[in-house]
Amino acid sequence: MPQFLLYLFAKIKKIILHFKKQKKMKEIMTVYYMEAKSARVGGRKVAWITSGGPVEPLIAMDVIPVYPENHGAMIGASKMGTGLCETAESMGYSSDLCSYARSDIACATVNGGPIGGLPRPDMLVCCNNICGTVLKWYEIQARYFNIPLFILDTPFCHVGFAEEARRYVRRQLDDYIVFLEQVCGRKMDHDRMKEVGILSLEGQRLWQAVLDTTTHSPAPMSAFDAFYHLALIVTLRGTQEVIDYYTQLLEKMKDRVAKGIGAVPNEKYRLLWDNIPIWHRTRWLSQKFASHDACLVADTYTSAWCGTMKYIDENRFFDSMAEAYTRIYLNIGVDEMARTVLGMVDKYKVDGIVMHSNRSCKPYSFGQYDIQKIVERERGIPSLMIEADMVDERSFSESQVATRIDAFMEMIKQKRG
Ligand code: SF4
């Protein structure tokens, strides 16, 4: 067959695969939001929960979990963030407040955003293992909707994990169950909770396995693909749906590895992404790096949803949640964060790090300059700092970022000779 026909065939196959992938995820998420929006008809309850919160008890109680942060990502990706942030600012909220919080607070009052607002919650579950912003944000929403709020307080782990912290969080998990039983008007089925725990852990293992396929060069997927596929491990962790989805995805990735198909054709440089994606520029960034034959093969963000598996005991899932939910990436000291990043640098064999200094997310961005120095000192690889915001486009200058990426890639190319 002539070369150009082979090329055309490969291109068409790639487009079909792409659409199949899109449809599957889109179908699942559409059904999920439709179910949540019509929860009352089916006699089910809806809980809004923070992205780092323990979702498994909700699943075990047949409550539909909804994530305002996930919604924030959708708002950012559909470029509706700036308008909603401006609405929040006109309501009196500071432009320094996290743009997920600003867009969610504004969205609730106008039912805006790409899906016409989130389903109305019956309760709120807030865990401060990701930041302190969520405490005030969820209090505002609890007042606005006049619904009960449960706060799980997870102490910051500067080093290690103290026994007192374990007891403190573990006791609150019991309170969490009492809270759910009161709001739902029925008892928790502890056997069901165990089943959900097993499914949750299995989902995390599969997600990690999917991410690990990029240790292969060329990487069969990029961090930009991981940002897309992440939605299920966040929203439906603890369900069979997650297992089925990631089992299929893992097979696909293994197949690409076997055939030597890379996310970036001619992958020459491998990079690590740090911080939340710049949702309104993922496509642009992906193309920009690909134009330098660079693939972002891993990231600290999507790996956070399987990063604490080592603390989970499958046979005592509920008890071990205390440690697993407290020691997540955003709730540990900078030294431990740097160790995680160094581990990823080695595992994925990257040539450099791209750090998104995110105006919105202070806990993610504060330690970045220290981590940058540690990585440069320990591994001698360069890093690039991009100043932006995950949702609010006003903090992004395309020309400035393009120039910095070009300069950074020049440095990496020279280093590689
Ligand atoms: S400040 Fe960061 S961790 Fe907190 S809600 Fe915003 S994006 Fe999430």
Residues whose N, C-alpha, C, O or C-beta is under 5 A from the ligand:
A	BS01	SF4	C98 Y100 I130 C131 T133 S360 C361 K362
